[in-house]
Amino acid sequence: MTFDLDRARRETPGTATVAHLNNAGSALRPQVVTDTVLAHLRREDEIGGYEAEDEAADRLAAVYASVARLVGAHPDEIALVESATVAWDVAFASIPLRAGQRILTARTEYVSNAIALLQACERTGATLEVVEDDEHGQVDVDALAARLDDDVALVALTHVATGGGLVNPAAAVGRLTRAAGVPFLLDACQSVGQLHVDVDELGCDLLAATGRKFLRAPRGTGFLYASRAITPHLVPPVLGLDAATWTSATTWEPAPDARRFETWERNVAGLLGLGAAAEYALGWGTRAIEERAVERGERLRGMLAEVPGVTVRDKGVQRCAIVTFTVDGVPAADVRDALRAAGVNVSVTRSTSSQLDLAARGLTEVVRASPHYYTSDDDLERVLAALPRR
């Protein structure tokens, strides 16, 4: 099926002014998302914040259903939060740990997650073990299987690495954790919105995602998927209004579903925008989005590989629309700035965000270009035309 690029760009006003290849950072929003957010903000101005939320109650409830359909979940398995970090942290903080238990992770674990894991081990006496990569640079599933035993409290995995285009074999990991009865927390902040994501296929118990990246939702939005099976066993360390019911002067009960992971105060306009973004993605079809986004990434990789002095740094069997590279003799920030001056947006990923991965590969920084399904061939050509040379 032919992808309707003209429609995608027509419905994305920003494509007229910039070649935006920073979707792994924050994507250009479709017009319908911006319109949804602004309409609610105007309504708050007209009648008040609480009143506008009450008026939008049905549409806000529909956001749970839209996000759930996006990842193959049930609406009661979705918590709406401010970011993937908040989603990941509240899920992880709910998992009881004790001395002698082990947490398994991979070299692609993101900085925020890694620090939280280390903090928890320091506090509880649990230990963190890093499962090595296989020959393709992705988490070694056989090595992981060999480490799963009764002492493992959690497997934490980042689906798509921040510092490269590889897609970890999360579904294979999920099959192992389900068989072993070990909770599986998946950071999907870079995969939701560019890949087809189905929580049953992945086998994860918990999944954290953001709105602002490939999903093309407003900044300050995100969500947590918590399966019906695991939620009754997890209680967040802090429960607020609506996350629990104060049943008497000395007793309380957590919400029966994923709402126990939420806080009461939130950006209603932003969450309505998140719902609009989820519906917009569903309208295109997540498999169609994946096919197009991955093709854009592969095309850019191939183009960069032909440029003298440029080294593509991506690894893995399956790769996505995140493309990382270096230019001989040119700092990554200088490459980013030269491209930005030419109207092309990319970003820089440093080893401080990926100590277990980039640092282990001897890399201190890489340029990260992340096209999306609305990226044109001309956008890609502009990257090559503006690349600085030593």
DRENDO-1510 file (C-alpha; in Angstrom, 1 decimal, always signed):
<recs>
REC; n; res; u; v; w
REC; 1; MET; +0.0; +0.0; +0.0 .
REC; 2; THR; +1.3; +3.5; -0.9 .
REC; 3; PHE; +1.9; +5.8; +2.0 .
REC; 4; ASP; +0.1; +9.1; +1.7 .
REC; 5; LEU; +3.0; +11.4; +2.4 .
REC; 6; ASP; +1.2; +14.5; +1.1 .
REC; 7; ARG; -1.5; +14.0; +3.6 .
REC; 8; ALA; +0.9; +13.4; +6.5 .
REC; 9; ARG; +2.8; +16.6; +5.7 .
REC; 10; ARG; -0.3; +18.6; +5.0 .
REC; 11; GLU; -1.7; +17.7; +8.4 .
REC; 12; THR; +1.7; +18.5; +10.1 .
REC; 13; PRO; +2.2; +22.3; +9.7 .
REC; 14; GLY; +5.8; +22.1; +10.9 .
REC; 15; THR; +7.0; +20.2; +7.9 .
REC; 16; ALA; +6.7; +23.4; +5.9 .
REC; 17; THR; +9.3; +25.2; +7.9 .
REC; 18; VAL; +11.8; +22.5; +9.1 .
REC; 19; ALA; +13.2; +19.1; +8.3 .
REC; 20; HIS; +12.5; +17.6; +11.6 .
REC; 21; LEU; +14.6; +14.5; +12.3 .
REC; 22; ASN; +14.4; +14.7; +16.1 .
REC; 23; ASN; +11.3; +12.6; +16.7 .
REC; 24; ALA; +13.2; +10.6; +19.3 .
REC; 25; GLY; +13.3; +13.8; +21.2 .
REC; 26; SER; +10.0; +15.5; +20.5 .
REC; 27; ALA; +8.0; +15.1; +17.3 .
REC; 28; LEU; +6.1; +17.6; +15.3 .
REC; 29; ARG; +2.4; +17.5; +16.3 .
REC; 30; PRO; -0.4; +16.9; +13.8 .
REC; 31; GLN; -2.7; +19.8; +13.6 .
REC; 32; VAL; -5.6; +17.9; +15.3 .
REC; 33; VAL; -3.5; +17.4; +18.4 .
REC; 34; THR; -2.7; +21.1; +18.7 .
REC; 35; ASP; -6.3; +22.1; +18.0 .
REC; 36; THR; -7.5; +19.7; +20.7 .
REC; 37; VAL; -5.2; +21.2; +23.3 .
REC; 38; LEU; -5.9; +24.8; +22.4 .
REC; 39; ALA; -9.7; +24.2; +22.4 .
REC; 40; HIS; -9.6; +22.9; +26.0 .
REC; 41; LEU; -7.3; +25.7; +27.2 .
REC; 42; ARG; -9.7; +28.2; +25.7 .
REC; 43; ARG; -12.6; +26.5; +27.4 .
REC; 44; GLU; -10.8; +26.7; +30.8 .
REC; 45; ASP; -10.4; +30.4; +30.2 .
REC; 46; GLU; -14.2; +30.7; +29.5 .
REC; 47; ILE; -15.7; +28.6; +32.4 .
REC; 48; GLY; -12.8; +27.6; +34.7 .
REC; 49; GLY; -10.4; +24.7; +35.0 .
REC; 50; TYR; -12.5; +22.3; +37.1 .
REC; 51; GLU; -15.6; +23.1; +35.2 .
REC; 52; ALA; -13.9; +22.5; +31.8 .
REC; 53; GLU; -12.6; +19.2; +33.1 .
REC; 54; ASP; -16.1; +18.1; +34.2 .
REC; 55; GLU; -17.5; +19.1; +30.8 .
REC; 56; ALA; -14.8; +17.0; +29.1 .
REC; 57; ALA; -15.3; +14.0; +31.4 .
REC; 58; ASP; -16.4; +11.7; +28.6 .
REC; 59; ARG; -13.6; +12.7; +26.3 .
REC; 60; LEU; -11.1; +12.3; +29.0 .
REC; 61; ALA; -12.4; +8.9; +29.8 .
REC; 62; ALA; -12.1; +8.1; +26.1 .
REC; 63; VAL; -8.3; +8.8; +26.3 .
REC; 64; TYR; -7.9; +5.6; +28.4 .
REC; 65; ALA; -9.6; +3.6; +25.7 .
REC; 66; SER; -7.6; +5.2; +22.9 .
REC; 67; VAL; -4.3; +4.6; +24.6 .
REC; 68; ALA; -5.3; +1.1; +25.5 .
REC; 69; ARG; -6.2; +0.2; +21.9 .
REC; 70; LEU; -2.9; +1.7; +20.8 .
REC; 71; VAL; -0.9; -1.0; +22.8 .
REC; 72; GLY; -3.5; -3.8; +22.9 .
REC; 73; ALA; -4.5; -3.3; +26.5 .
REC; 74; HIS; -7.7; -2.8; +28.5 .
REC; 75; PRO; -8.7; +0.8; +29.5 .
REC; 76; ASP; -8.4; -0.1; +33.2 .
REC; 77; GLU; -4.8; -1.2; +32.6 .
REC; 78; ILE; -3.8; +2.4; +31.7 .
REC; 79; ALA; -2.6; +5.2; +34.0 .
REC; 80; LEU; -2.2; +8.6; +32.5 .
REC; 81; VAL; +0.9; +10.4; +33.8 .
REC; 82; GLU; +3.4; +13.2; +32.9 .
REC; 83; SER; +6.1; +11.3; +31.1 .
REC; 84; ALA; +7.7; +7.9; +30.5 .
REC; 85; THR; +10.1; +8.6; +33.4 .
REC; 86; VAL; +7.2; +9.1; +35.8 .
REC; 87; ALA; +5.5; +6.0; +34.5 .
REC; 88; TRP; +8.6; +3.9; +34.8 .
REC; 89; ASP; +9.5; +5.3; +38.3 .
REC; 90; VAL; +6.1; +4.8; +39.8 .
REC; 91; ALA; +5.9; +1.2; +38.4 .
REC; 92; PHE; +9.4; +0.3; +39.6 .
REC; 93; ALA; +8.9; +1.9; +43.0 .
REC; 94; SER; +5.8; -0.3; +43.5 .
REC; 95; ILE; +7.8; -3.5; +43.2 .
REC; 96; PRO; +8.9; -4.8; +46.6 .
REC; 97; LEU; +12.6; -5.6; +46.9 .
REC; 98; ARG; +14.6; -7.2; +49.6 .
REC; 99; ALA; +18.3; -8.0; +50.3 .
REC; 100; GLY; +19.5; -11.0; +48.3 .
REC; 101; GLN; +17.2; -10.4; +45.3 .
REC; 102; ARG; +18.5; -9.6; +41.9 .
REC; 103; ILE; +17.3; -7.3; +39.2 .
REC; 104; LEU; +18.3; -8.1; +35.6 .
REC; 105; THR; +18.8; -5.4; +33.0 .
REC; 106; ALA; +20.6; -4.8; +29.7 .
REC; 107; ARG; +23.3; -2.6; +28.4 .
REC; 108; THR; +20.8; -0.4; +26.6 .
REC; 109; GLU; +19.1; +0.7; +29.9 .
REC; 110; TYR; +18.4; +4.4; +29.9 .
REC; 111; VAL; +20.1; +6.8; +32.4 .
REC; 112; SER; +17.0; +7.6; +34.4 .
REC; 113; ASN; +16.1; +4.0; +34.8 .
REC; 114; ALA; +19.6; +2.9; +35.6 .
REC; 115; ILE; +20.0; +5.5; +38.3 .
REC; 116; ALA; +16.7; +4.4; +39.9 .
REC; 117; LEU; +17.8; +0.8; +39.8 .
REC; 118; LEU; +21.1; +1.6; +41.5 .
REC; 119; GLN; +19.4; +3.7; +44.1 .
REC; 120; ALA; +17.0; +0.9; +44.9 .
REC; 121; CYS; +19.8; -1.7; +45.2 .
REC; 122; GLU; +21.7; +0.6; +47.6 .
REC; 123; ARG; +18.6; +1.1; +49.7 .
REC; 124; THR; +17.3; -2.5; +49.9 .
REC; 125; GLY; +20.4; -4.7; +49.5 .
REC; 126; ALA; +19.2; -6.1; +46.2 .
REC; 127; THR; +21.7; -6.4; +43.4 .
REC; 128; LEU; +21.7; -5.2; +39.8 .
REC; 129; GLU; +23.1; -7.5; +37.1 .
REC; 130; VAL; +23.7; -6.5; +33.5 .
REC; 131; VAL; +23.0; -9.1; +30.9 .
REC; 132; GLU; +25.6; -8.9; +28.2 .
REC; 133; ASP; +24.8; -8.3; +24.5 .
REC; 134; ASP; +24.8; -11.0; +21.9 .
REC; 135; GLU; +26.9; -10.9; +18.7 .
REC; 136; HIS; +24.4; -8.5; +17.2 .
REC; 137; GLY; +24.6; -5.9; +20.0 .
REC; 138; GLN; +21.1; -6.7; +21.4 .
REC; 139; VAL; +20.3; -8.2; +24.8 .
REC; 140; ASP; +21.5; -11.9; +24.8 .
REC; 141; VAL; +18.2; -13.8; +25.3 .
REC; 142; ASP; +20.0; -17.1; +26.1 .
REC; 143; ALA; +22.2; -15.4; +28.7 .
REC; 144; LEU; +19.1; -13.9; +30.3 .
REC; 145; ALA; +17.4; -17.3; +30.4 .
REC; 146; ALA; +20.4; -18.8; +32.2 .
REC; 147; ARG; +20.1; -16.1; +34.9 .
REC; 148; LEU; +16.4; -16.4; +35.6 .
REC; 149; ASP; +15.7; -18.1; +38.9 .
REC; 150; ASP; +13.7; -17.6; +42.1 .
REC; 151; ASP; +16.0; -14.7; +43.3 .
REC; 152; VAL; +15.1; -12.5; +40.4 .
REC; 153; ALA; +12.7; -9.8; +41.4 .
REC; 154; LEU; +12.4; -8.0; +38.1 .
REC; 155; VAL; +13.6; -7.9; +34.5 .
REC; 156; ALA; +13.9; -4.2; +33.3 .
REC; 157; LEU; +14.5; -3.7; +29.6 .
REC; 158; THR; +14.5; -0.7; +27.3 .
REC; 159; HIS; +12.8; -1.7; +24.1 .
REC; 160; VAL; +14.6; +0.8; +21.8 .
REC; 161; ALA; +17.9; +2.3; +22.9 .
REC; 162; THR; +18.3; +6.1; +23.2 .
REC; 163; GLY; +21.8; +5.9; +21.6 .
REC; 164; GLY; +21.1; +3.7; +18.6 .
REC; 165; GLY; +18.6; +2.2; +16.3 .
REC; 166; LEU; +18.4; -1.3; +17.6 .
REC; 167; VAL; +15.2; -2.8; +18.8 .
REC; 168; ASN; +15.7; -5.3; +21.6 .
REC; 169; PRO; +13.9; -8.7; +21.3 .
REC; 170; ALA; +11.3; -7.8; +23.9 .
REC; 171; ALA; +8.8; -10.5; +22.9 .
REC; 172; ALA; +11.5; -13.2; +23.4 .
REC; 173; VAL; +12.3; -11.7; +26.8 .
REC; 174; GLY; +8.6; -11.6; +27.7 .
REC; 175; ARG; +8.2; -15.3; +26.9 .
REC; 176; LEU; +11.0; -16.1; +29.3 .
REC; 177; THR; +9.7; -13.9; +32.1 .
REC; 178; ARG; +6.2; -15.3; +31.8 .
REC; 179; ALA; +7.4; -18.8; +32.0 .
REC; 180; ALA; +9.6; -17.9; +35.1 .
REC; 181; GLY; +6.9; -15.9; +36.8 .
REC; 182; VAL; +9.2; -12.8; +37.0 .
REC; 183; PRO; +7.8; -9.3; +36.5 .
REC; 184; PHE; +8.9; -7.6; +33.3 .
REC; 185; LEU; +9.1; -3.8; +33.1 .
REC; 186; LEU; +9.5; -2.5; +29.6 .
REC; 187; ASP; +10.6; +1.1; +28.7 .
REC; 188; ALA; +8.8; +1.7; +25.4 .
REC; 189; CYS; +9.3; +5.5; +25.3 .
REC; 190; GLN; +11.1; +5.2; +21.9 .
REC; 191; SER; +8.9; +2.5; +20.4 .
REC; 192; VAL; +5.3; +3.5; +21.0 .
REC; 193; GLY; +4.4; +5.7; +18.0 .
REC; 194; GLN; +6.9; +4.3; +15.6 .
REC; 195; LEU; +6.6; +0.6; +16.0 .
REC; 196; HIS; +3.6; -1.7; +16.3 .
REC; 197; VAL; +3.4; -2.4; +20.1 .
REC; 198; ASP; +1.1; -5.0; +21.6 .
REC; 199; VAL; +1.5; -5.8; +25.3 .
REC; 200; ASP; +0.3; -9.4; +24.9 .
REC; 201; GLU; +2.8; -10.1; +22.1 .
REC; 202; LEU; +5.6; -8.5; +24.1 .
REC; 203; GLY; +4.7; -10.3; +27.3 .
REC; 204; CYS; +5.4; -7.4; +29.6 .
REC; 205; ASP; +3.6; -6.8; +32.9 .
REC; 206; LEU; +4.4; -3.1; +32.9 .
REC; 207; LEU; +5.1; -0.7; +30.1 .
REC; 208; ALA; +6.1; +3.0; +30.3 .
REC; 209; ALA; +5.7; +5.4; +27.4 .
REC; 210; THR; +5.8; +9.1; +26.6 .
REC; 211; GLY; +3.6; +11.2; +24.4 .
REC; 212; ARG; +6.0; +13.7; +23.0 .
REC; 213; LYS; +8.2; +11.4; +20.9 .
REC; 214; PHE; +7.1; +9.3; +18.0 .
REC; 215; LEU; +3.5; +9.3; +19.3 .
REC; 216; ARG; +3.4; +13.0; +18.4 .
REC; 217; ALA; +1.4; +14.1; +21.5 .
REC; 218; PRO; +2.1; +17.2; +23.7 .
REC; 219; ARG; +5.0; +17.4; +26.0 .
REC; 220; GLY; +4.3; +16.6; +29.6 .
REC; 221; THR; +2.2; +13.6; +28.8 .
REC; 222; GLY; +2.8; +9.8; +29.1 .
REC; 223; PHE; +1.2; +6.6; +30.3 .
REC; 224; LEU; +1.8; +3.4; +32.1 .
REC; 225; TYR; +0.4; +0.1; +31.2 .
REC; 226; ALA; +0.0; -2.2; +34.2 .
REC; 227; SER; -1.6; -5.6; +33.5 .
REC; 228; ARG; -4.7; -6.8; +35.4 .
REC; 229; ALA; -2.6; -9.7; +36.7 .
REC; 230; ILE; +0.1; -7.6; +38.3 .
REC; 231; THR; -1.7; -4.5; +39.5 .
REC; 232; PRO; -3.3; -6.0; +42.6 .
REC; 233; HIS; +0.2; -7.0; +43.8 .
REC; 234; LEU; +1.7; -3.5; +43.5 .
REC; 235; VAL; +1.0; -0.5; +45.7 .
REC; 236; PRO; +2.8; +2.8; +44.9 .
REC; 237; PRO; +4.8; +4.2; +47.8 .
REC; 238; VAL; +2.8; +7.4; +47.6 .
REC; 239; LEU; -1.0; +7.4; +47.0 .
REC; 240; GLY; -3.0; +10.5; +46.3 .
REC; 241; LEU; -6.5; +11.6; +45.8 .
REC; 242; ASP; -8.4; +9.1; +43.5 .
REC; 243; ALA; -5.4; +6.7; +43.6 .
REC; 244; ALA; -6.8; +5.4; +46.9 .
REC; 245; THR; -10.0; +5.7; +48.9 .
REC; 246; TRP; -9.8; +6.8; +52.5 .
REC; 247; THR; -12.2; +4.3; +54.0 .
REC; 248; SER; -12.0; +5.4; +57.7 .
REC; 249; ALA; -9.9; +7.5; +60.0 .
REC; 250; THR; -7.2; +4.8; +60.0 .
REC; 251; THR; -7.8; +2.7; +56.8 .
REC; 252; TRP; -7.5; +3.2; +53.1 .
REC; 253; GLU; -7.8; +1.1; +49.9 .
REC; 254; PRO; -5.9; +1.6; +46.7 .
REC; 255; ALA; -7.8; +2.0; +43.5 .
REC; 256; PRO; -8.6; -1.5; +42.0 .
REC; 257; ASP; -7.0; -0.7; +38.6 .
REC; 258; ALA; -4.1; +1.2; +37.1 .
REC; 259; ARG; -5.5; +4.5; +38.4 .
REC; 260; ARG; -3.6; +3.7; +41.6 .
REC; 261; PHE; -0.5; +4.8; +39.8 .
REC; 262; GLU; -1.8; +8.3; +38.9 .
REC; 263; THR; -1.7; +11.6; +40.7 .
REC; 264; TRP; -4.9; +13.6; +40.8 .
REC; 265; GLU; -3.6; +17.0; +39.5 .
REC; 266; ARG; -2.8; +16.8; +35.8 .
REC; 267; ASN; -2.7; +18.7; +32.5 .
REC; 268; VAL; -6.2; +17.9; +31.2 .
REC; 269; ALA; -5.6; +19.8; +27.9 .
REC; 270; GLY; -2.4; +17.8; +27.4 .
REC; 271; LEU; -4.1; +14.5; +28.1 .
REC; 272; LEU; -6.8; +15.2; +25.7 .
REC; 273; GLY; -4.1; +15.9; +23.2 .
REC; 274; LEU; -2.5; +12.6; +24.1 .
REC; 275; GLY; -5.8; +10.9; +23.2 .
REC; 276; ALA; -6.0; +12.8; +19.9 .
REC; 277; ALA; -2.5; +11.7; +19.1 .
REC; 278; ALA; -3.3; +8.0; +19.9 .
REC; 279; GLU; -6.4; +8.2; +17.7 .
REC; 280; TYR; -4.4; +9.8; +14.9 .
REC; 281; ALA; -1.9; +7.0; +15.0 .
REC; 282; LEU; -4.6; +4.4; +15.1 .
REC; 283; GLY; -6.1; +6.1; +12.0 .
REC; 284; TRP; -2.9; +5.5; +10.1 .
REC; 285; GLY; -2.5; +2.0; +11.5 .
REC; 286; THR; +0.5; +1.1; +13.7 .
REC; 287; ARG; +1.8; -1.5; +11.3 .
REC; 288; ALA; +1.7; +1.0; +8.4 .
REC; 289; ILE; +3.5; +3.6; +10.6 .
REC; 290; GLU; +6.2; +1.0; +11.5 .
REC; 291; GLU; +6.8; +0.1; +7.9 .
REC; 292; ARG; +7.2; +3.6; +6.8 .
REC; 293; ALA; +9.2; +4.8; +9.8 .
REC; 294; VAL; +11.6; +1.9; +9.6 .
REC; 295; GLU; +12.1; +2.4; +5.9 .
REC; 296; ARG; +12.9; +6.1; +6.5 .
REC; 297; GLY; +15.6; +5.0; +9.1 .
REC; 298; GLU; +17.1; +2.4; +6.8 .
REC; 299; ARG; +17.2; +4.8; +3.9 .
REC; 300; LEU; +19.0; +7.5; +5.9 .
REC; 301; ARG; +21.4; +4.9; +7.2 .
REC; 302; GLY; +22.3; +3.8; +3.7 .
REC; 303; MET; +22.8; +7.4; +2.6 .
REC; 304; LEU; +25.1; +8.2; +5.5 .
REC; 305; ALA; +27.1; +5.1; +5.0 .
REC; 306; GLU; +28.1; +6.4; +1.6 .
REC; 307; VAL; +29.5; +9.6; +2.9 .
REC; 308; PRO; +33.3; +9.6; +3.5 .
REC; 309; GLY; +34.2; +10.3; +7.1 .
REC; 310; VAL; +30.8; +9.3; +8.4 .
REC; 311; THR; +30.4; +6.2; +10.5 .
REC; 312; VAL; +26.9; +4.8; +11.2 .
REC; 313; ARG; +26.9; +3.5; +14.8 .
REC; 314; ASP; +23.6; +1.5; +14.9 .
REC; 315; LYS; +23.6; -2.2; +15.8 .
REC; 316; GLY; +21.0; -5.0; +16.3 .
REC; 317; VAL; +19.1; -7.4; +14.1 .
REC; 318; GLN; +16.0; -5.3; +14.0 .
REC; 319; ARG; +16.5; -1.6; +13.7 .
REC; 320; CYS; +14.1; +1.3; +13.6 .
REC; 321; ALA; +13.9; +5.0; +12.7 .
REC; 322; ILE; +16.6; +6.1; +15.1 .
REC; 323; VAL; +19.9; +6.6; +13.3 .
REC; 324; THR; +23.1; +7.4; +15.1 .
REC; 325; PHE; +26.4; +8.4; +13.5 .
REC; 326; THR; +29.7; +10.2; +14.0 .
REC; 327; VAL; +31.6; +12.5; +11.6 .
REC; 328; ASP; +35.4; +12.1; +11.7 .
REC; 329; GLY; +37.1; +15.0; +13.5 .
REC; 330; VAL; +33.8; +16.9; +14.1 .
REC; 331; PRO; +32.2; +17.1; +17.6 .
REC; 332; ALA; +28.6; +15.9; +17.6 .
REC; 333; ALA; +27.4; +19.2; +18.9 .
REC; 334; ASP; +29.0; +21.0; +15.9 .
REC; 335; VAL; +27.3; +18.6; +13.5 .
REC; 336; ARG; +23.9; +19.2; +15.2 .
REC; 337; ASP; +24.5; +23.0; +15.1 .
REC; 338; ALA; +25.5; +23.0; +11.4 .
REC; 339; LEU; +22.4; +21.0; +10.5 .
REC; 340; ARG; +20.1; +23.2; +12.6 .
REC; 341; ALA; +21.5; +26.3; +10.9 .
REC; 342; ALA; +20.4; +24.6; +7.6 .
REC; 343; GLY; +16.9; +24.0; +9.0 .
REC; 344; VAL; +17.4; +20.3; +9.9 .
REC; 345; ASN; +16.7; +19.2; +13.5 .
REC; 346; VAL; +18.8; +16.4; +15.0 .
REC; 347; SER; +20.1; +15.8; +18.5 .
REC; 348; VAL; +23.2; +14.6; +20.4 .
REC; 349; THR; +23.3; +11.5; +22.6 .
REC; 350; ARG; +26.2; +11.4; +25.1 .
REC; 351; SER; +27.6; +8.5; +27.0 .
REC; 352; THR; +26.4; +10.0; +30.2 .
REC; 353; SER; +22.9; +9.0; +29.1 .
REC; 354; SER; +24.0; +5.5; +28.1 .
REC; 355; GLN; +27.0; +4.4; +30.2 .
REC; 356; LEU; +26.4; +0.7; +29.8 .
REC; 357; ASP; +26.2; +1.0; +26.0 .
REC; 358; LEU; +28.0; +3.9; +24.4 .
REC; 359; ALA; +30.8; +4.0; +27.0 .
REC; 360; ALA; +31.3; +0.3; +26.6 .
REC; 361; ARG; +31.7; +0.8; +22.8 .
REC; 362; GLY; +34.3; +3.5; +23.4 .
REC; 363; LEU; +31.9; +6.3; +22.2 .
REC; 364; THR; +31.5; +9.5; +24.1 .
REC; 365; GLU; +28.8; +10.9; +21.9 .
REC; 366; VAL; +26.8; +10.3; +18.7 .
REC; 367; VAL; +24.6; +12.4; +16.5 .
REC; 368; ARG; +21.1; +11.1; +16.6 .
REC; 369; ALA; +18.8; +11.6; +13.6 .
REC; 370; SER; +15.3; +10.2; +14.0 .
REC; 371; PRO; +13.0; +10.6; +10.9 .
REC; 372; HIS; +9.3; +9.6; +11.0 .
REC; 373; TYR; +6.6; +8.7; +8.6 .
REC; 374; TYR; +6.1; +12.3; +7.5 .
REC; 375; THR; +9.8; +12.7; +6.6 .
REC; 376; SER; +10.3; +13.2; +2.9 .
REC; 377; ASP; +13.3; +12.3; +0.6 .
REC; 378; ASP; +14.1; +16.0; +0.4 .
REC; 379; ASP; +14.4; +16.1; +4.2 .
REC; 380; LEU; +16.9; +13.3; +4.1 .
REC; 381; GLU; +18.9; +14.9; +1.3 .
REC; 382; ARG; +19.1; +18.1; +3.4 .
REC; 383; VAL; +20.9; +16.1; +6.1 .
REC; 384; LEU; +23.7; +15.1; +3.7 .
REC; 385; ALA; +23.9; +18.5; +2.1 .
REC; 386; ALA; +24.4; +20.3; +5.4 .
REC; 387; LEU; +26.9; +17.8; +7.0 .
REC; 388; PRO; +30.1; +19.6; +8.1 .
REC; 389; ARG; +33.4; +18.0; +7.0 .
REC; 390; ARG; +36.7; +18.1; +8.8 .
</recs>
